[in-house]
Amino acid sequence: MRPVAIVSFAQTPFVRRTRLNDAELVMEVVTAALERARLPRHEIGFCCSGSSDFLTGAPFSFVGALDAVGAWPPIQESHVEMDGAWALYEAWVRLQHGDLDTALVYAFGRSSLGDLQDVLVQQLDPYYLAPLGADPIGLAALQARALLDGGEFTERDFAEVAAQNRARAQSNRHAQVRGSRPAGALLDEPYLAAPLRKHDCPPISDGAAAIVLAAGDRARALCERPAWIAGIDHRIEPHALGARDLTRSPSTERAAREANAHERPIDVAELHAPFSPQELILRRALALPGSTAINPSGGALAANPIMVAGLVRLGEAAARVIDGVAARALGHATSGPCLQQNLVCVLEARP
């Protein structure tokens, strides 16, 4: 495979409600990512974005956001109605063709524009689940209950995950939620949907992120220490929630194997777990050693912009390689209810 690396990453601060429109959000992160890579706009070989028209409430909303990139003279551009992590996967595949050396990936989402219960229900099976109007928190609560019934974890384990992630977010200026009370104090809070409390659930977040990819020698010219993609893969679970074990994530396990995650130790892992019990499921699926630093950014419990949070996990993992903190890092992204779709990207420094 052609060597491809992440050479720069930028993200907006994530807030409960932004006053910026889609193009303004994208303009901020695209400009920052290109400046960090010292890459002029006209030298972008390929551009791929991730967003959701359902979330924005307007058809072809991604076309308007292209104003922030500049589509004239004509550019090679694509879009996925998915988290930006999957846009990065498409850009990586495009660079494997060999005729282009650089790619820009960006994602944007304004979760504040509508009711997420009405929006995310569209992801469900249209015959059996969608008519029930099952909301994301309710479905995550079913998954959490199954995990508790297995006897391996307790509600205190959920609270520990939340406390640790929000404490780590204290030093992350992009995070929306910073700091947290001890796990014991969190257990005194009322349930939102038993067994989940407010701290077990992600905040509603607006924001955007962008990543620049480059291949071969071009990556080394644009970045002193590129984060090379050593492996990347994504898999999906059955659409029907009743057809799978909600306490396991075999798609994550398979994606990790295909991405060579277990070849050498992982120093840092950024896991896209919007609900605290999901981090426990992902840790087990990825078989991460105790030495791995998990979610130093605070993860999705600190900021969860829909369609962006997965790309941020990959960007945060890459940033730890680029700045020299980690020799090998893992970024994970998920989409759909109860960890339905999962992507794993392994990043490493190379001599």
HUQUI-V578236 format. One record per backbone hydrogen bond with DSSP energy under -0.5 kcal/mol. NH is the residue of the N-H (numbers start at 1). CO is the residue of the C=O. If there is no record, write none. Layout:
((NH & CO) (NH & CO))
This chain:
((5 & 214) (6 & 227) (7 & 5) (7 & 212) (8 & 212) (10 & 210) (12 & 208) (14 & 174) (15 & 206) (25 & 21) (26 & 22) (27 & 23) (28 & 24) (29 & 25) (30 & 26) (31 & 27) (32 & 28) (33 & 29) (34 & 30) (35 & 31) (36 & 32) (37 & 33) (38 & 34) (38 & 35) (39 & 34) (40 & 38) (43 & 40) (44 & 41) (45 & 43) (46 & 102) (47 & 76) (48 & 104) (49 & 78) (50 & 106) (51 & 80) (56 & 52) (57 & 53) (58 & 53) (61 & 58) (63 & 60) (64 & 60) (65 & 61) (66 & 62) (66 & 63) (67 & 64) (68 & 65) (69 & 66) (70 & 66) (77 & 75) (78 & 47) (80 & 49) (82 & 80) (84 & 307) (86 & 83) (87 & 83) (88 & 84) (89 & 85) (90 & 86) (91 & 87) (92 & 88) (93 & 89) (94 & 90) (95 & 91) (96 & 92) (96 & 93) (97 & 94) (98 & 95) (103 & 213) (104 & 46) (105 & 211) (106 & 48) (107 & 209) (108 & 50) (109 & 207) (111 & 109) (111 & 205) (113 & 110) (114 & 111) (116 & 114) (118 & 115) (119 & 115) (120 & 116) (121 & 117) (122 & 119) (123 & 120) (124 & 121) (129 & 125) (130 & 125) (132 & 129) (133 & 129) (133 & 130) (134 & 129) (139 & 135) (140 & 136) (141 & 137) (142 & 138) (143 & 139) (144 & 140) (145 & 141) (146 & 142) (147 & 143) (148 & 144) (149 & 145) (150 & 146) (151 & 148) (152 & 147) (153 & 147) (157 & 154) (158 & 154) (159 & 155) (160 & 156) (161 & 157) (162 & 158) (163 & 159) (164 & 160) (165 & 161) (166 & 162) (167 & 163) (168 & 164) (169 & 165) (170 & 167) (171 & 168) (172 & 169) (173 & 171) (175 & 172) (176 & 302) (177 & 302) (179 & 166) (185 & 182) (186 & 182) (187 & 183) (188 & 185) (189 & 186) (192 & 196) (193 & 196) (196 & 193) (198 & 190) (200 & 197) (201 & 198) (205 & 203) (205 & 304) (206 & 15) (207 & 109) (209 & 107) (210 & 10) (211 & 105) (212 & 8) (213 & 103) (214 & 5) (215 & 101) (216 & 3) (218 & 215) (219 & 215) (219 & 216) (220 & 216) (221 & 217) (222 & 218) (223 & 219) (226 & 223) (227 & 6) (228 & 226) (228 & 348) (229 & 4) (230 & 228) (230 & 346) (231 & 346) (233 & 344) (235 & 342) (237 & 340) (241 & 239) (243 & 240) (244 & 241) (246 & 244) (248 & 245) (252 & 249) (253 & 249) (254 & 250) (255 & 251) (256 & 252) (257 & 253) (258 & 254) (259 & 255) (260 & 257) (261 & 256) (263 & 260) (267 & 265) (267 & 328) (268 & 328) (269 & 293) (270 & 330) (271 & 269) (273 & 271) (274 & 272) (276 & 200) (278 & 275) (279 & 275) (279 & 276) (280 & 276) (281 & 277) (282 & 278) (283 & 279) (284 & 280) (285 & 281) (286 & 282) (287 & 283) (288 & 283) (292 & 289) (293 & 267) (294 & 292) (295 & 269) (295 & 293) (298 & 295) (300 & 271) (301 & 298) (302 & 299) (303 & 299) (306 & 304) (308 & 305) (309 & 305) (312 & 308) (313 & 309) (314 & 310) (315 & 311) (316 & 312) (317 & 313) (318 & 314) (319 & 315) (320 & 316) (321 & 317) (322 & 318) (323 & 319) (324 & 321) (325 & 320) (326 & 320) (329 & 347) (330 & 268) (331 & 345) (332 & 270) (333 & 343) (335 & 341) (339 & 336) (341 & 335) (342 & 235) (343 & 333) (344 & 233) (345 & 331) (346 & 231) (347 & 329) (348 & 228) (349 & 327))
